[in-house]
């Protein structure tokens, strides 16, 4: 089956969850013998692989807001024809709109082939309703949590199906002796996108000054933001807060393939998001290298980590996350049990396995189109 994903902000090694989930899914599909592509905005770059299809008449600023995107679409009246042409060029069997706007789901310009709308964040605006009005053959999310929230928000989720995100690459977990050294002396390491709702500012402010280990924080900047200057403001604000703490430092952006090794050398990581995560790739990447995860009881993350970390009541705030960090690191048997459980939970997200689950989810739509 030839699958094309449409995501206008896609770029190789992009530090954003949706882009990473699509990269891993493309990898899994290709590894199992199914040609897969990502159709995205131009222009081409020297890092483009054979999986990337570039729209010839649509470019976006970096970073772009949704207003930038909609304005660019207004300036590119041939974009629907360009999409159809590229889908035909690779003889696509199915096209997946990865978002209502960033994935062109609200336009759905396809040449009569099966379609899937991929919902990765909960939005209930006009653009989502327009995308659903095109009657996609399947609606796919990345977690049951998102389906539950969409139902509670009044959306008709009949037939929606959850296919979890995959890991792009397997992790390499430290051995038990190295893991014990990390428990006693290793840093707390945190990787998050530079967005206010990731809770990093609050986490820095709540970090105890008596903490006896370093806290290394990566704030990654993506190719999109919610308002102009958002990412710059978040990074500058967190850098200012970190400067007031003796053990907290912001470290430069990492290539995304370096995230797993970075987290492998951590005692634990913290997902401090104050809004529910519908999946959380960073938590999955920490699990893959045996690094326990501390998080709030929000969204999909508690389900993802299971007993490979600690879940803290939201009401406990960022201070509660730090209490959980101290408690976990102070208790050897519980810590090592969580570390062992982590790699097992990550193994279920092998890209080949997830690719097969994705194809199974599409099978009813493909069967209908062949009749």
N, C-alpha and C positions, 0 to 999 in steps of 0.2 A: 504494500500500500504506500502511495506517495502522499505525504502529509506536508502541508504548508501552514506555518504559524505566522500570523500577522501581528507584529509588535513594532511600532514606529520608533521606539527608543532603544531597540536592541543594539548591543555592541558586544564584541568579544570581551570577556572578562569583566563585564559590567558589575559594579558593586550594588546591586539591587535585587531583591528577592524574586520578583516576577521574571526578570531577565535571566537570573540564575536557574530558576525552575525550568524555563524553556530550553536553556542550554543543556541541562542534564537530560531532559526528555528527548531532545534532538539526538544527543549522544546515544541514549539507550535505543532509540528507534533505528538509528544507523547501524549500531552494533548487532541488532537482531535482523538485519537485512531489509529494512524499510527506509527508502530514501526520504529524508526529512529536510525541510528548509525553513528559514525565517525570512519573511518579507518585511523590509524595514525602510526607513527614510534614507535618502542619499546624503552626501555623496559617498562613493566607494572609498575605502581606506586600504592601506597596504597590509592591514591585519585581517582583512576579510577572508574567511574560509569559503570552501565550495558550498557551504550550507546557506550562505547569505545572498539574498536577492534584494537589490537596491532599486527603489522607485526613482525613475530618472528626473522627475519634475517636482519632487517634494524634499525640502530640506528643513531642518529644525535648528534653532540656536541651542547651544549647550551651556548651561542647562536650560530646559524649556519648561514653561508652565502650560497648563491646559489651554489657557487663552492663546498662547503662542501657537499651539498645535492647531486650534480651530482657525486662527488667522492664516496659517500656512496652507490649510486645506482650502480656504476661500481663494487663495492665490494660485491654486493648482487645480484648475477645473478639469483636467484630464486624469486625475488620480484614479477614479473608478475604472476608466479604460486601461490605465497602466496596470492596475491590480489584475484585471481580467487577463491582460496580455501575459503577465508574468506567470500567473497560474496555469495558463495554457501552455506556456513555453516549457514548463517542467512536467506537464501532463498530470497535474495534481488530481488525486482521487478524493481528497477532503481538504477543506480549508478551516482553520481555527482562528477565530477572532479573539485575541488574548485579552481584550478589554473593550468596553463599549466605545471609548474614544481613542485611546492610545493604540488599540487594536482594530479600529475601524468597524467595530460591530454595529454602530449606529447607521453606517452606510451599507455594510454587507454587500459589496460589489463583486459578486461571484458569477462565473459562467455556467450556472446550472449544475453544480456539483454539491454533494452533501456538505453541511456546515456545522461547526460547533462553536458556541459562545463559551469562552472560558471566563469565569468570574473568580477573580483572585482577591478582590477587596469588595466589601459591601457598599454598593451605591444604589440609591433608589431614585435617582434623578431622571430627567427627561431622556437623556442619552441611553441609559439602560433600558428604559421602556421602549425606546425606538429600536434598540437592538433586539429585544425580545419580540417586538412586533414583526420582525422579519422572519419569525418562526424558525429559528435554528433547529437543526435535526437533533442536536444534543446540547444541554447546558452542563458544563463540567466545572466543579469547584475543586479546591485542594484540601478540603476538610469537611467533615460532617458538621463541625461547629458553624461554618459559614452558611451551610444550608439551613440549620436551625435558626440562625440570626436572620436570614433572608425571609424565612417563613414568618417569624415574629414581626418583621417589618412590613408584612402584608403582601409579599410577593407570592405568586403561585409557583411553588417549587416542585410541583408534580413532575416526576421524571428526571429531576436534577440528580447528578451522580458525582460523588467525590472520588478523585484520583489523587493520592498524596504526591508531594514533590519527591524527586529523586536526588540522590547525591551525584554530583558530576564525577567525582573520583573517590575511591575508597580511602579511608583514613589510616594512618599508621600510629597506633597507640603505644605509649611508652610501656616498658615492662614494669613488673610490680615493684621492684626496688626503686626505679626512677620515679614511679608514681608516688611512692612513699616520701621521697625527697621533695616532690612537688607539694604534697600535702603539708609538710612541715615548714618548707621555706619558699615554695614557689609563688609567683605573683598571681593575683587575680587579673584575668585578662578579659576585656569586653570589646566586642565588635558590633557596631551599629551604624545604620545610615544616619546622616546628619539631618535629623527631623525632630521637632520638639517633643512629639509624643513617644519617642524612644526612652524618655525619662532619664537621660544621662545627666542633665544639669542637676536634677533633684538627687540623683545617686551620688554625684560628687559632693554636693553640700552635706549629705548625710554621712559621708564616709568618716569613721571615727579617726581622730588625729592620733589615737594610741595604736592604730593598726600597725602590726609588726611586719608587714610585707608590702611590696610595691603593687600598685594598681595601674595597669597599662590599658589605655583606651584608644581604639581606632574609631574615628568618626569618618565614615566614607561618604564622598560626594558623588551623587548619581547624575545621570543625564537629564533628570527632571526635578522639579521642585514645585511646591504648592503655590508659592508667591515669589516674586522676584527678590533675590537676595536671601532667601530663607536659609540656605545651607551655610552661606558665609556668616550669617548672624549666629546660627547655632554653634558653629565651630569656634567663632571668636568668643562667644559667651562662655562656652565650656572651657576654653583655654584660660580665660580669666579666672574662672572658679578653681580650676586645677592648680593654678599658680599659688593659690592660698593654702594648698594642702601639701605637706612634706612628702607624701608617698604617691601622689596621683600625678600622672603625666599623660598627655596626649601624644600619641606616636603617629608618624605619617601614614597616609593611605597605603594599604597593601594590595599587590596584585591578588585577585580573588583566589587563585590557586595557592597562595601563601597563607590563607586564613586557617586551614586545618593544621599545618605545622605550628603556626603561631598559637593556636588554642591548645595544641598538644603539650606545650610547655607551660601551661597554666595549672594552678592548683584547682581552679574552678572558673566558671564564667557566670555572668549575671545577665538575664534578660529583664530589663527594668521598664519595659513598655507600659505606659499608662493607659493606652487604648488597646483593645484586644487584637492580638496577632491572629490572622487566619491560618497561618502555618508557622513560619519562623525557620528559615534556612540556617541561620547562625546557630540556633540550638541544635539542629540536626548535625551540623558540621562539628560542634563540640562533642556530641555523643559519639561520632564516628572515631574520635581519637581518645575515647575513654575519659573525657573531662566532664565531671558532674555540672549540672545546671541548676542555678537558683532562679526562681521566677515568681511572679504574682499568680494568683488564681484567676487568670484572665485568658480568654480565647482558647486557642488550640494547644498552646505550649504545654500546659499540664498534662494533656493527653499524650502529646508527643514524647515527653521525657519519662512519664510513668514514675518508676521508683529509681530513676537514674539522677536524682537530685532532690531538691526541696521546693515545695510550693508554699508560698507565703500569702496570707490573707491581704487583699488589697488595702484594707483599712490600716494595716500595720505600716504602710508607707515605705519609703526608701530606707528608713532606719531599720525596719523589719527585715529587709533584704540583707543588710549587713549583719544583723543578729544571726540570720540563718547561715550566712557564710561562716561566721565564727563557730557556730555550733557544729556545722558539717566538718570543718577542718580540724576541730578539736577531738573528734571521735573516730579513731582509725578504722574500726571494723565496719561501721556504717559508711564511711567514706569509700573504702575499697569495694564494698558491696555495690554502691552506686556506680563506681567507675566500671566494674565488670558488667553491670546491667546495661550501661550506656552503649557499648559496642554491639551488644545483641540487638538492642532496639534500632540502632542505625542500619543493621544488616538488612532489615526489611525494606530499605529504601534503595536497594541496588538498582541502577538505571535500567538494566535489562528487565528486571521484574516489574518495575513501574511502567516500562514501555508496553509490556504485555497487558497490564491492567488498563492502560490507556486504550489500547486497541480493542480490548474486550468491551470497554465502555462505548466505543464507537460502532461496534458490530451491528447493533440494531439499525442504526442509521444507514450503514452501508448495505445491509440486507434489504431495506426498503427501497433504496435507490436502484438495486439490481433487478427489482421485479418489473 
